[in-house]
């Protein structure tokens, strides 16, 4: 139960940050592919840098163990990404 | 204090501030629940649940038995939270368009490119979402589940995915916008 509440809270914070960054809007998503508004990229890379440095520092102190790292299968990841981009540019997800 | 409240009411934050917030959420997810954030997996869990009831033999395969077991997973619960998080975000910036005119198709740029009919927006969103979910199934995650959550663990899969996503996204945008690119 406590785990469920934490998960919901994390989801709320996740949705809130996506909304405030403007990623819920079609034009924000498409304009990153047109190089006219790089907000999506700035948002994604900031999140990545904060999370990756935070997590690796925590692991360095032995405070956290990583969950399963997403599997690498080069063709699948790349082809999936290629199809995903088409959908992303069409719908603005 | 007042500055913080005013900032929360802003419609669009600096992407750096929102990114730091998401980064902290990502760290907390690993630290507390020992799992990664993700969106696309939850739809597969739900689809598997419906499929097992409607067509048990079709859904009795490797993928739905082992890779994406059906049921109310943590991802589904997270997705419910994401819905309300987005709702709160829109409510605090007073851009919540619940029931208002044009609320289903309010993006100016979309109207300029595809036309102002609402059904077009919904139709394209529906088929685009099928493409998205299919691709996420192949790659093993979506923007949040693979690119951001995988990237923060320095998974090579995430960076391959980001490269593919941008390559085809730029190509698709070029085709849609042509001279207006």
Contacts between the chains, C-beta under 8 A, distances in Angstrom:
chain1	res1	chain2	res2	distance
A	3	B	33	6.3
A	3	B	74	7.8
A	4	B	77	5.7
A	6	B	32	5.5
A	6	B	33	6.0
A	7	B	33	6.1
A	7	B	74	5.4
A	7	B	77	4.7
A	7	B	78	5.3
A	7	B	81	6.7
A	8	B	77	6.0
A	8	B	78	7.5
A	8	B	80	6.6
A	8	B	81	4.2
A	8	B	84	7.9
A	9	B	81	6.8
A	10	B	25	5.7
A	10	B	28	6.3
A	10	B	29	5.3
A	10	B	32	7.9
A	10	B	33	7.2
A	10	B	37	7.1
A	10	B	78	6.5
A	10	B	81	6.6
A	11	B	77	7.0
A	11	B	78	4.2
A	11	B	79	6.6
A	11	B	80	6.5
A	11	B	81	2.0
A	11	B	82	4.6
A	11	B	83	7.9
A	11	B	84	7.5
A	11	B	85	6.1
A	12	B	81	4.6
A	12	B	82	7.5
A	12	B	84	5.5
A	12	B	85	3.9
A	12	B	88	6.7
A	13	B	21	6.8
A	13	B	25	4.7
A	13	B	85	6.3
A	14	B	22	6.8
A	14	B	25	5.4
A	14	B	37	5.9
A	14	B	78	7.2
A	14	B	81	7.0
A	14	B	82	5.4
A	14	B	85	6.0
A	14	B	144	7.5
A	15	B	81	6.6
A	15	B	82	3.7
A	15	B	83	6.5
A	15	B	84	6.7
A	15	B	85	2.5
A	15	B	86	4.1
A	15	B	87	7.7
A	15	B	88	7.7
A	15	B	89	6.7
A	16	B	21	7.6
A	16	B	85	4.1
A	16	B	86	7.2
A	16	B	88	5.8
A	16	B	89	4.6
A	17	B	18	4.7
A	17	B	19	7.7
A	17	B	21	4.3
A	17	B	22	4.4
A	17	B	25	6.7
A	17	B	85	7.8
A	17	B	89	8.0
A	18	B	18	7.8
A	18	B	22	7.5
A	18	B	82	7.4
A	18	B	85	7.5
A	18	B	86	6.6
A	18	B	89	7.6
A	19	B	85	6.9
A	19	B	86	4.6
A	19	B	88	7.9
A	19	B	89	2.9
A	19	B	90	5.9
A	20	B	10	7.7
A	20	B	12	6.9
A	20	B	13	4.2
A	20	B	17	7.9
A	20	B	18	4.9
A	20	B	21	7.8
A	20	B	89	5.4
A	20	B	93	7.6
A	21	B	12	7.5
A	21	B	13	6.3
A	21	B	15	5.2
A	21	B	18	3.7
A	21	B	19	7.0
A	21	B	22	7.8
A	22	B	12	4.8
A	22	B	15	7.7
A	24	B	86	5.9
A	24	B	89	7.9
A	24	B	90	7.8
A	25	B	107	6.4
A	26	B	107	4.4
A	26	B	109	6.6
A	26	B	110	5.0
A	27	B	107	5.8
A	27	B	108	7.3
A	27	B	109	4.0
A	27	B	110	7.2
A	30	B	109	7.1
A	30	B	173	6.0
A	31	B	109	7.8
A	32	B	169	7.9
A	33	B	166	7.4
A	33	B	169	4.4
A	33	B	170	4.9
A	33	B	172	7.2
A	33	B	173	3.8
A	34	B	173	5.4
A	34	B	177	6.5
A	34	B	181	5.9
A	39	B	12	7.9
A	39	B	15	4.5
A	40	B	15	7.6
A	42	B	15	4.0
A	42	B	16	6.2
A	42	B	19	6.7
A	43	B	15	4.0
A	43	B	16	7.8
A	43	B	18	5.6
A	43	B	19	4.6
A	43	B	22	7.3
A	44	B	19	7.1
A	44	B	143	7.6
A	44	B	147	6.9
A	44	B	148	6.2
A	45	B	19	7.2
A	46	B	15	6.7
A	46	B	16	5.0
A	46	B	18	7.8
A	46	B	19	2.7
A	46	B	20	6.0
A	46	B	22	7.9
A	46	B	23	6.7
A	47	B	19	4.4
A	47	B	20	7.5
A	47	B	22	3.9
A	47	B	23	4.4
A	47	B	26	6.5
A	47	B	148	5.7
A	47	B	152	7.7
A	48	B	23	7.3
A	48	B	148	6.3
A	48	B	151	4.8
A	48	B	152	5.7
A	49	B	23	7.1
A	50	B	19	6.8
A	50	B	20	5.3
A	50	B	22	7.9
A	50	B	23	2.7
A	50	B	24	6.7
A	50	B	26	7.8
A	50	B	27	7.6
A	51	B	22	7.7
A	51	B	23	4.1
A	51	B	24	7.8
A	51	B	26	3.9
A	51	B	27	5.5
A	51	B	148	7.5
A	51	B	152	3.6
A	52	B	151	6.9
A	52	B	152	4.4
A	52	B	153	7.4
A	52	B	154	6.3
A	54	B	23	6.7
A	54	B	24	7.5
A	54	B	27	4.4
A	55	B	26	7.8
A	55	B	27	5.8
A	55	B	30	6.1
A	55	B	152	5.9
A	55	B	153	6.9
A	56	B	154	7.9
A	58	B	27	7.2
A	58	B	31	6.9
A	63	B	31	7.6
A	64	B	30	6.1
A	64	B	31	5.5
A	65	B	34	7.2
A	66	B	30	6.9
A	66	B	153	5.8
A	67	B	30	6.5
A	67	B	34	5.3
A	67	B	35	5.6
A	67	B	36	6.0
A	69	B	150	7.0
A	69	B	153	5.0
A	69	B	155	4.7
A	70	B	36	7.8
A	70	B	140	5.4
A	70	B	141	5.8
A	70	B	145	7.7
A	70	B	146	5.5
A	70	B	149	7.6
A	70	B	150	4.1
A	70	B	153	7.8
A	70	B	155	4.9
A	70	B	157	4.8
A	70	B	158	6.6
A	71	B	140	6.0
A	71	B	157	6.5
A	72	B	155	6.7
A	72	B	156	4.7
A	72	B	157	4.3
A	72	B	160	7.4
A	73	B	140	7.8
A	73	B	157	7.5
A	74	B	160	6.3
A	76	B	138	5.5
A	76	B	139	6.2
A	76	B	140	6.9
A	77	B	139	5.1
A	77	B	140	6.8
A	77	B	146	7.8
A	77	B	157	4.6
A	77	B	160	4.1
A	77	B	161	5.1
A	77	B	164	7.2
A	78	B	160	5.1
A	78	B	161	7.5
A	78	B	163	7.2
A	78	B	164	4.7
A	79	B	138	6.0
A	79	B	139	7.5
A	79	B	164	7.2
A	80	B	135	4.8
A	80	B	136	6.8
A	80	B	137	7.6
A	80	B	138	3.7
A	80	B	139	2.4
A	80	B	140	7.1
A	80	B	161	6.5
A	80	B	164	7.0
A	81	B	135	7.3
A	81	B	139	5.7
A	81	B	160	6.5
A	81	B	161	4.1
A	81	B	162	7.0
A	81	B	163	6.6
A	81	B	164	2.4
A	81	B	165	4.5
A	81	B	167	7.7
A	81	B	168	7.3
A	82	B	135	7.8
A	82	B	164	4.3
A	82	B	165	7.6
A	82	B	167	6.5
A	82	B	168	4.4
A	83	B	131	6.2
A	83	B	134	6.6
A	83	B	135	3.6
A	83	B	138	6.8
A	83	B	168	7.1
A	84	B	131	7.7
A	84	B	132	6.1
A	84	B	135	3.8
A	84	B	136	6.4
A	84	B	139	6.5
A	84	B	142	7.1
A	84	B	143	7.8
A	84	B	161	7.3
A	84	B	164	7.1
A	84	B	165	5.2
A	84	B	168	7.5
A	85	B	164	6.5
A	85	B	165	4.4
A	85	B	166	6.6
A	85	B	167	6.6
A	85	B	168	3.3
A	85	B	169	3.6
A	85	B	170	7.7
A	85	B	171	7.6
A	85	B	172	6.4
A	86	B	131	5.8
A	86	B	135	7.9
A	86	B	168	5.3
A	86	B	169	7.4
A	86	B	172	4.9
A	87	B	128	4.8
A	87	B	129	7.1
A	87	B	130	7.8
A	87	B	131	3.5
A	87	B	132	3.7
A	87	B	135	6.2
A	88	B	132	6.7
A	88	B	143	7.6
A	88	B	165	6.6
A	88	B	169	5.4
A	89	B	168	7.7
A	89	B	169	4.6
A	89	B	170	8.0
A	89	B	172	3.7
A	89	B	173	4.9
A	89	B	176	6.8
A	90	B	124	6.0
A	90	B	127	7.8
A	90	B	128	4.0
A	90	B	131	7.1
A	90	B	172	6.7
A	90	B	176	7.7
A	91	B	124	6.5
A	91	B	125	5.1
A	91	B	128	3.3
A	91	B	129	6.1
A	91	B	132	6.8
A	92	B	107	7.6
A	92	B	110	7.6
A	93	B	128	7.4
A	93	B	129	7.2
A	93	B	132	5.7
A	93	B	142	8.0
A	93	B	143	7.5
